[in-house]
Amino acid sequence: MEIAMANESDIAAPILEPTPALRGPIHSQKLGEELPIFCERCGYSLNGLPQSRCADCKILHFHCPECGHRQPINTLRPAAQRILGRLRALWLCFAVFFKLNFFGWLLFAWVSMGVEWSYRWDNQRVQRVVVSAAGGGTQSFTQAISVPRELDLEAVAAFGLFGLGFGLVGRMLLLRWRRGYLVGLVLAGLMLVAVLAGAKIRQLDGRSTINPYSRDFLMMTFIGASMIVIGAWIVWPIWMGLVKLFLPARTGAALLEWQRNMSNVVGKLAQE
């Protein structure tokens, strides 16, 4: 009877799972054992190969037995590399398209500034114009004479503010150039060419014999060019102050470091 009861208790006893201590230590798989990793140079599969540590930089890497290439273990998979490459190419195309439109349309606006600010209509000075009318007769009327525009506060504000904004934004779009004042000088040169061309277009369109490049008009263009250089020169310190003021310290430092590195030219040999 006792034997039967013992057997029944053995049958009814629940089966206990072994504790983690009894199972033994759980080993995590290393990178390269569960993911398909391929050699960047020859495409040889590095799955399951042993990892070694560099004696100089202490970085774990795979040693390809096919071509001898040493590849860090944190290398992205080829599919991810292709996706990132396409995204980078798309962003590059968008950035180039945006910059071409920005500088192209603003240079066109500078041409318009030259057209509109080179001459003005003087109502006190008029000329008599005689034209042929239908039926063989003639008609005459008077119109104001276009004369070179004088330098005034409105002209100083227009050229100064437009030049300052063009220099500030243009410099931030050309961070690959290290020297801000050189960027300003180049943009100022393009601006001078555009404005002078606009004044010449106005002269040819109005068939005027008066030289549009008066002293006052040249002073306007000089003010605009000077403000472009000043804006391109001071925008980087202003930008650094705004980043440090509104962004967290680590985020701001990373952003500024990335923007500084855009102007660093690294040779292909250093990237190997």
C-alpha positions in Angstrom: 0.0 0.0 0.0 2.8 2.3 0.9 4.6 1.4 -2.3 1.4 2.3 -4.4 1.0 5.6 -2.7 4.7 6.4 -3.3 4.3 5.7 -7.0 1.1 7.9 -7.2 3.0 10.8 -5.5 5.8 10.4 -8.0 3.4 10.5 -10.9 1.5 13.6 -9.6 4.7 15.5 -8.8 5.2 18.5 -11.2 8.2 18.5 -13.4 10.4 21.4 -12.4 12.4 23.4 -15.0 16.1 23.6 -14.3 17.2 26.9 -13.0 19.5 29.1 -15.0 22.4 28.1 -12.7 21.8 24.4 -13.7 21.5 25.2 -17.4 24.9 26.8 -17.6 26.0 30.2 -18.8 24.2 31.7 -21.8 26.6 32.8 -24.5 25.6 35.6 -26.9 26.4 35.2 -30.5 29.1 37.4 -31.9 28.6 39.6 -34.9 29.4 37.5 -37.9 27.9 34.3 -36.5 24.2 35.2 -37.0 24.4 37.9 -39.8 25.7 37.4 -43.3 28.9 39.5 -43.4 30.9 39.7 -46.6 34.3 41.1 -47.3 34.2 44.7 -48.6 37.0 44.1 -51.1 36.3 40.7 -52.7 32.8 39.7 -51.4 34.0 36.5 -49.6 31.7 35.3 -46.9 33.1 36.0 -43.4 30.3 34.1 -41.6 31.6 32.2 -38.6 35.3 33.2 -39.0 37.3 34.0 -35.9 37.7 37.6 -34.9 41.0 39.1 -34.0 42.0 42.3 -32.3 44.4 44.8 -33.9 47.6 45.3 -31.9 47.7 49.0 -32.7 44.1 50.3 -32.6 42.6 47.5 -30.4 39.6 47.1 -32.9 38.0 43.7 -33.5 38.1 42.8 -37.1 37.8 39.9 -39.6 40.8 38.7 -41.6 39.6 37.7 -45.0 41.3 34.4 -46.0 40.6 35.1 -49.7 42.2 38.5 -50.2 43.8 39.3 -46.8 41.6 42.4 -46.2 41.1 43.3 -42.6 37.5 44.4 -42.0 36.1 45.8 -38.7 33.3 43.8 -37.2 30.9 46.8 -37.1 30.8 47.1 -40.9 27.3 47.5 -42.2 25.8 44.8 -44.4 26.0 45.5 -48.2 22.3 46.0 -48.5 22.3 48.7 -45.9 25.3 50.2 -47.5 23.4 50.4 -50.8 20.4 52.0 -49.2 22.5 54.6 -47.4 24.4 55.3 -50.6 21.2 56.0 -52.5 19.8 58.2 -49.7 23.1 60.1 -49.6 23.0 60.6 -53.4 19.3 61.8 -53.2 20.2 64.3 -50.5 23.2 65.5 -52.5 21.1 66.0 -55.6 18.5 67.9 -53.6 21.2 70.1 -52.0 22.8 70.9 -55.3 19.4 71.7 -56.9 18.5 74.0 -53.9 21.8 75.8 -54.0 21.7 76.4 -57.8 18.2 77.8 -57.5 19.1 80.0 -54.5 22.1 81.6 -56.1 20.6 81.7 -59.6 17.4 83.4 -58.6 19.1 85.8 -56.3 21.6 86.8 -58.9 18.6 87.4 -61.2 17.2 89.6 -58.4 20.5 91.6 -58.4 20.1 92.1 -62.1 16.6 93.5 -61.4 18.1 95.8 -58.8 20.4 97.2 -61.4 17.5 97.7 -63.8 15.3 99.5 -61.3 17.8 101.6 -59.4 20.0 102.8 -62.3 17.6 105.4 -63.6 14.6 107.4 -62.4 12.0 109.5 -64.2 12.5 113.3 -63.8 9.1 115.0 -64.1 10.7 118.4 -64.1 12.7 117.6 -67.2 10.5 116.6 -70.1 11.1 116.1 -73.8 8.8 116.6 -76.8 8.1 113.5 -78.8 6.5 113.7 -82.3 5.0 110.5 -83.8 3.3 109.9 -87.0 -0.5 109.4 -86.8 -2.9 107.6 -89.0 -3.9 109.7 -92.1 -0.5 111.2 -92.6 -0.7 113.7 -89.7 1.6 113.9 -86.7 1.0 114.0 -83.0 3.2 115.3 -80.3 3.4 114.7 -76.6 5.8 115.3 -73.8 7.3 112.7 -71.4 9.6 112.8 -68.5 13.3 112.2 -69.0 15.1 109.3 -67.3 18.1 110.4 -65.4 20.6 108.5 -63.2 19.2 107.9 -59.7 20.7 109.7 -56.8 22.0 108.1 -53.7 19.5 108.4 -50.8 18.5 106.6 -47.6 16.1 104.3 -49.5 18.8 103.1 -51.8 21.3 102.6 -49.0 18.7 100.5 -47.1 17.7 98.5 -50.2 21.2 97.6 -51.2 22.6 97.2 -47.7 19.9 94.9 -46.3 19.7 92.8 -49.5 23.5 92.5 -49.5 23.6 91.5 -45.8 21.0 88.8 -46.2 22.6 87.5 -49.3 26.0 87.2 -47.6 24.6 85.6 -44.4 22.7 82.8 -46.1 25.1 82.4 -49.0 28.0 81.8 -46.6 26.1 79.1 -44.7 25.3 77.3 -47.9 29.0 77.2 -48.8 30.5 75.7 -45.7 32.9 73.6 -47.7 34.9 76.8 -48.2 37.0 77.5 -45.1 37.4 81.3 -45.3 34.2 83.3 -44.9 35.7 86.5 -46.3 36.7 84.7 -49.5 33.2 83.5 -49.9 32.0 87.1 -49.4 34.4 88.4 -52.0 33.3 85.9 -54.6 29.6 86.6 -53.9 30.3 90.3 -54.0 32.0 90.0 -57.4 29.1 88.1 -58.8 26.7 90.7 -57.4 28.7 93.6 -59.0 28.6 91.9 -62.4 24.8 91.3 -62.1 23.9 94.8 -61.0 26.1 96.5 -63.7 24.6 94.2 -66.3 21.1 95.2 -65.1 22.0 98.9 -65.5 23.3 98.3 -69.0 20.1 96.4 -69.9 18.0 99.4 -68.7 20.1 101.8 -70.8 19.8 99.7 -74.0 16.0 99.1 -73.4 15.3 102.8 -72.9 17.7 103.8 -75.7 19.2 106.4 -73.4 22.4 108.2 -74.1 23.1 109.0 -70.5 25.7 106.8 -68.8 24.0 104.7 -66.1 27.2 104.2 -64.1 27.0 107.5 -62.2 28.9 108.1 -59.0 25.8 107.6 -56.9 24.9 104.3 -58.6 28.4 103.0 -58.1 28.2 103.9 -54.4 25.0 101.9 -54.2 26.6 98.8 -55.6 29.7 99.3 -53.4 27.5 99.4 -50.3 25.7 96.2 -51.4 29.0 94.4 -52.1 30.5 95.6 -48.7 27.5 94.3 -46.8 27.8 90.9 -48.6 31.4 90.6 -47.4 30.5 91.7 -43.9 27.6 89.2 -43.7 29.7 86.3 -44.9 32.4 87.2 -42.4 30.3 87.5 -39.3 27.7 84.8 -39.9 29.8 81.9 -38.5 30.4 83.5 -35.0 26.7 84.4 -34.9 25.8 80.8 -35.8 28.1 79.4 -33.2 26.5 81.6 -30.5 23.0 80.6 -31.5 23.9 76.9 -31.5 25.4 77.1 -28.0 22.5 79.1 -26.8 19.6 77.0 -28.0 21.0 73.4 -28.4 22.3 71.1 -25.7 26.0 71.1 -25.2 26.8 67.7 -26.7 24.3 68.2 -29.6 25.6 71.6 -30.4 29.3 70.5 -30.2 28.6 67.6 -32.6 26.8 69.9 -35.1 29.5 72.5 -35.1 32.2 69.8 -35.5 30.4 68.2 -38.4 30.1 71.6 -40.1 33.8 72.4 -39.5 34.7 69.0 -41.0 32.9 69.9 -44.2 35.8 72.1 -45.2 38.5 69.6 -44.4 39.8 67.9 -47.5 40.8 64.3 -46.7 42.8 62.4 -49.3 41.7 59.0 -50.5 44.8 57.4 -49.0 43.7 58.5 -45.5 40.3 57.0 -46.1 41.6 53.5 -46.8 
